[in-house]
Amino acid sequence: MNIKGVVQRGPNTYRFTVSSGFDGNGKNVRHTMTYKVPEGTPPTKAEKLVMAAYIAFANKCKNSQDHKEHMRFKELVEIYLKQYAAYKLKPVTAYNYRRDLEVHMLPVFANKKIKDISTQALTDFFLGLDKAPETTRKLRTVMSSVFTFGVNQKYIKENPCVGALCKEDTVNNKKVKYLNKQQCQKLMELTSEYSTFNTIIQFLLFTGLRIGECLALRWWNVDFENNTITIENTLCFADDKWFLAAPKTETSLRVLKLGTYTKELLLRHKREQDKLKAIVGDNWTHPDIVFTSVIGNYYDRSYVNKELKKILANNDLPIISVHGLRHSNASLMINNGIDVKAVSEHLGHCNIAVTGDIYSHIFEEYKARIAKCLEDDLIS
């Protein structure tokens, strides 16, 4: 039988091969099928059956030509990272996505065909992870981004992440961790002696900056005459190097006022830093950065986290991450009667709904105190 794509493998067995084009790496995608003619079928009829079966198989492949569903997940990831992540995501986001895929998803799904990765399989995967709910949600976001790319490129018909379940936070876990007024005052006492680290801790308490925004500040962002700081970068780490990048959102670009204490905090730090610069000279790595190591390198954010937790633990204070200082700043503003819009703009949130959601319980506690205050004032 002389039909292209049909090879006889036995007396009654035939192998069909149909090409459906090329994948994103230029590799020819072939589909195969084995067809067996019923025993005792006359040769003439057998040839017609083979021809009909091959045409039906070829049409099926042609109808699904736009969907490369037989592609392995690892192939989709490779194309996604090269064609989408490298151009559409921020470098640090692309780095984190690649790391999450390599560590968590590829060991499980690498060799599975994308058509065989079901919503239920992903639900089982996410619920089975020994990770915090927030982490599993982030991993689902990464996975969904890959499959959305696959749908848009017509490699697959649907995104199986849609509908996939993750662990849910308990009410207690959803509450942000922060220090109250008295605890912040205690931390201020513990960090009153000058050091770059102590200055960073107090500066974060007073400004509510993200740690990346703080460590990306350059001296030209500080206007001592008008008492302002301009937030225009964040310090990121990806591909084994530190670099300055655009901040988290457009609303993260903002100008904050400096209070008298915070201004003096920075001026004292500048005087001490200038002394070190004079010693190190031209070997000072980043002369414009506000917070650096003793030789002018970018300051290690993980060190800030580690040392902060150590101080808190040694002084019977609640253990929070460095991001908890941002929450502490927000809590102080709310408890001082600052409205949600002003708090949102100060923190650089994309909208007030984000602020209201993150600090909902703090706002509720504040409203309860207002109600009690009014009752006490009118009834007593």
N, C-alpha and C positions, 0 to 999 in steps of 0.2 A: 504494500500500500504506500503510494508516494504522496504523502500529505505532510507539508512542513509543520513541525511541532508535534508530530505523532510518531512514536517509535514503538515497534512491537517488541515486548519483553518476554513473551512466551507464546505458546500455541494459541491461547485465547486472551492474553493480557496485553494492554497497550498503555504507554505512558504519554500523557498530554503535557505540553509545555507552552505557556502563553506569556508573552512579555506585556507589561502594563506601563512601560516607560521607565523613567529614571527618578531616583530619589534625590534629596537635596545635596547629596555628596557625589552625584553623577553615576551612581551605581545602578545597573539595570535590575529592575524588579521583575522577577519571574515567578509565575504561579504554576504549580504542577498538580497533576491528578492521575491516578491510576484507574483505568477502566477495564472491566472484564466482560467479555462477550459470553452469554450463556452457552454452556456446552451443547454440542449437537446442532448449533446454528449453521446453516449452509453458508459457504464462503461469500456468495454474492450478498446475502442478507446481512452477514456479519460486517461486511465493508460499509453497508448503508448505516448500520447501527453505530459503528465507530465514527463515521462522518457526522451523524446527527449529534452524538454525544460530545464530540470535539467542538462542533459549532456552538452547542448550548453552553459549554464550558468557556469558550472564547468570548461569547456574548456576555456572560456573567462577569468575566474579568474586565471586559470593555466598559460595561455599565458602572463598574466600581473603580474605573481607571483613576479618577480624581482622588480616590481615597486610598492612601498607601497604608492600609490598616495592618498589613503583615510586617510592617517595620517594627524592629525591636525598640523597646523603650530607651535603651542606651543610645541608639541611633538618633532618636528624636531629641534626646537631651543634647547630644553633640551638635546637632543642627541648631537647636534653640540657643545654645550658648554662643555659637559663632555668628548666627544671623540676627538674633534678636537681643540677647542680653548685652552683647558687646556694644551695641549702638543705641538701644532704647532705655537701658537702665543706668543709673548712676554707678560709677566704678565700685564703690563699696557695696552697693546692693547686688551687683553682678557677682562680686566676690563671695558674698554671704550666700547667695542662691546656689552658686557652684559648690561651695563647701557643704551646704545642707543636702544637696542632691548626692554628692559623693559619699557623705557619711551615713545618711539615713535612707534615701530612696533607692539608689542604684544597687546596693547589696541585696535588696529584696526584689526589685522589678527589672533589673538591667536586661535580662534575656527574655522577658515576656513580650509577646506581640502586643502592641498598643490596643488592638481590638479586643484582646482578652483581659485587659485590666478594667474590671467592672467597678461600679460605684460601691457595691457591697464589699468587694475586695479592699477598696480604699478605706471604707468605714472600719473594717476589721483591723487594718493596718494602723490607722490613727488612734483607735480606741485601745489597741494593744501596746502602744508605745509607753514606755516607762518614763514619761515626760510630763511636765506641768501643762495644764490646759492651754496656757498662752503659747507655749512652745509648739504644741501640736497644731494650733490654729495657724501659726506662722508657717509650719511645714506644709499645711494644706494650701496656703496661699502660694507657696513656691510651686507645688505640684500643679495647682490650677493654672498658674501662669504658663507652664510648659504645655499643658494640654490645650489651653486657649490658643496658643501659638499653633499647635497642631491642627486645630479646627480651622483657624484662619488660613492656613496654608493648604487646607483640604487633604491633610494626611489622615484625618479621622473625622467622623461625622459629628460626634458629640464629646463634650468634656465630661468625663466620668466623675470629676471632683464635685460637680454640681449635685448637691444632695448628700454628699459624703459627710458622715457625722464625726464630730470631735468631742473630746471631753469638755464638759462645761465647768466653769468656775463656780465654787460655792459663794454665797453672799459674803462670807468673811474674806475669802481670797480676793474678791473684787475690790475690797477697800485698799486704797493706796496707803503705804507706810510712810509716816512722817514724824517729826518731833514737834511737840507742843511748845508753847512760848517758854515755859520754865526750862524745858530740856534744851531748847535752842540757846537760852542764856547760859546754861551750864556748858554747852559746847563752845560758846564764845569765850568763856573763862579758860577752858582747857587749851584753846588755840590762840591765846592772847600774845604769847611770845612770838617774835618774828621768825618766820621761815617761809619759803615759797609755798610749802604744803599748807601751813596754817593760814596764809593769806588766801589761797585758793578756797579753802573751806569757808572762811568768813565771807569772801566775795560771792560764793554761790548762795549762801544763806540770804544775803542782802539783795541779790539780783535775780535769783531763780533761773539762771542760765542753765542750759544743758551743758554737761561736762565738755562735750566736743566744741560747743560754741565758746566756752570759757578758754579752753586751751588753744583755740585758733585766733584769739584776739591779738591784734597787732597794735603797736603804740599809736599809730596814726588813727586807730579806731577810737582812741580815748581823747576827748576834747576837755582838757582841764579848765579852759576859759569859760566854756558854756556848760560845764558839768554834765557831759553826756558820753555815752558809749554807743558805738554803732555795731550792730551784729550783722556780719555779711558773709561769714564762713563758718565751717565746722571742721574739726580735725578728724580725719578718717584713717583707717588702716586697711590696706588690701594689697595682695601680692607681695607680702613681706616688706612693705614700706609705708611710712606715714606721709600724708599729703593733705593740703587744704582743699575743701570742696564746697560747693554751694550748700547752704543749710537745708534742713529737712523739707520745708515748704516755703512758698513765696512770702507767707505771713511771718516766717521766721526772720526775714529781713526787717529789722526794726531798730529804733533808736530809744535808748533808755536813759533816764535821768540818774545822775549820781548824787547820792546824799553826801553830806559833809563827812561823815565817818568813812564811807566807802571811798571817797576821793582821797582822804588822808591815808587810807589803807594802801591805795595804789601808788601814791607819791612816796610813801615809805618803801614800798617794794621796789620802785624805780631807782631810788637812791642806792639800795643794797645791790640791785642788779648791775647798776653802772659800776660799782666797785669791782664786781667780778669780771665785767667786760674789760676793764682796764688791765686786769691781771692776765686774762686769757688772750686779749688782743684780737688779731685777725683770725684766730682759730675759733672764735665764737660763731657757732653754726648759723643761727637764725637771729640776727641782730634786731629785727623788728617785732619778734614775738614777745608778748607780755610775760607769759609764764613758761619758763624753760628749765632745763637741768642746769647744773653748775658750769657746764661748758657750752650752753646755748642750744642744746638739742631740744626737740619737742618733749614736753613733759609726759610721763607715762601715766595714762588714765587708769590703768589697772592698779598702779601703785597707790593712787588716790583712794580707790575703792578699798584696797586691802588695809591701808593705814587708818582710814576712817572707821572701819569696822573694829579694828583693834582698839582704838581710843574709846569707842562706845562701849565695847565689851568690858574694858578695864575700869569703866566708871559707872557701871550699872545703868546705862542708857539703852533705849531700844536699838536693836541692830537694824540699821537701814543701809541701803546702797547709796552711792553718791547721788543717784537720781532722786533719792528720798529727800535730799536737801532742796531740790526744786519743788517737791511736794510740800515741804515745810514752809518754804517761801510763800507758796500759794495759800496754805492754811493761815498763815499770819495775815495775809492781805484780806482774806475772806472774813476772818474774825475781827478785823479792824473796820469792817463795813464797806470795803471796796466792792463795787458792783461787778457782776460776772463779765460784762463787756470789757471793763478796764483790766480785769485779771487776765482775760483771754488775750488782749492785745499785748500786755506786759510779757506774758509767757510765749507769745508767738504762735498760738494755736491757729489752725486753719479757720475755725469758726467758734462761736460761743457754745454751740452744741457739744463740741468736744470737751470744752472746759466744764460745762454743766454735768456731762456724763462722768468724767474722771473724778470730780470733786462733789458729786451729788450729796453724799452723806455728810460732808463738811458743811455744805450750804444748808442742809436740813437741820443739823445741830445748831447752826447759827440762827436760823429762823425760830427754832424752839426757844432759844435764849431771848430773842427779841420779844416773843409772845409772853414769856415769863416776866421779863423786865417791865413790860407795859402793865401787866396785871399787878405786879408788886407796887408799881408807881401809883396806880389808880386806887387800889384797894387798901393799901397800908395807910 
